[in-house]
Amino acid sequence: MSSLAQILGKNIRETRKAKGFSQESLALQAKIDRSYMGRIERGEANITVELLYKLSEVIKVNPRDLLP
């Protein structure tokens, strides 16, 4: 996968942990599968802008804060 996806995934993981969310709870609240959440955080999946906004809404950050 691209380095962009890897950096985005790393940013999501670090922000998720800093906000006190487990991977499972974030996935559940964002209505996505936990295994897909893991793939996102490892940079193995490209996500849509819509999903980026949904994840940022759940963890209460601005979407641009997750971008590289």
C-alpha positions in Angstrom: 0.0 0.0 0.0 1.1 3.6 -0.5 3.1 5.4 2.2 0.2 7.9 2.3 -2.2 5.2 3.5 0.4 4.0 6.0 0.9 7.5 7.4 -2.9 8.1 7.6 -3.4 4.8 9.3 -0.6 5.6 11.8 -2.2 9.0 12.5 -5.6 7.4 13.1 -4.2 4.8 15.4 -2.2 7.4 17.5 -5.2 9.7 17.7 -7.5 6.8 18.6 -5.2 5.7 21.5 -4.7 9.3 22.7 -8.5 9.7 22.9 -8.9 6.4 24.8 -10.7 4.4 22.2 -10.1 0.7 21.6 -9.9 -0.3 18.0 -13.1 -2.3 18.5 -15.1 0.6 20.1 -14.0 3.0 17.3 -15.0 0.5 14.6 -18.3 -0.2 16.4 -19.2 3.5 16.7 -18.1 4.2 13.1 -20.2 1.2 11.9 -17.3 -0.7 10.3 -15.8 -4.1 10.9 -13.0 -4.2 13.5 -10.8 -6.2 11.1 -11.3 -3.4 8.5 -10.3 -0.9 11.2 -7.1 -2.9 11.7 -6.4 -2.8 8.0 -6.9 0.9 7.9 -4.5 1.5 10.8 -1.9 -0.7 9.2 -2.1 1.2 5.9 -3.5 -1.8 4.0 -6.8 -0.1 3.0 -7.6 3.2 1.3 -10.5 4.9 2.9 -13.1 7.3 1.4 -13.3 10.9 2.5 -16.7 10.0 3.9 -15.2 7.4 6.2 -12.4 9.8 7.2 -15.0 12.3 8.4 -17.0 9.6 10.2 -13.9 8.4 12.1 -12.9 11.9 13.0 -16.4 12.7 14.2 -16.4 9.7 16.5 -13.0 10.5 18.0 -13.9 14.2 18.0 -11.0 15.7 16.0 -10.9 17.7 12.8 -10.4 15.4 9.8 -7.4 17.4 8.7 -5.8 16.4 12.0 -5.6 12.8 10.8 -4.1 13.7 7.4 -0.4 13.5 6.8 
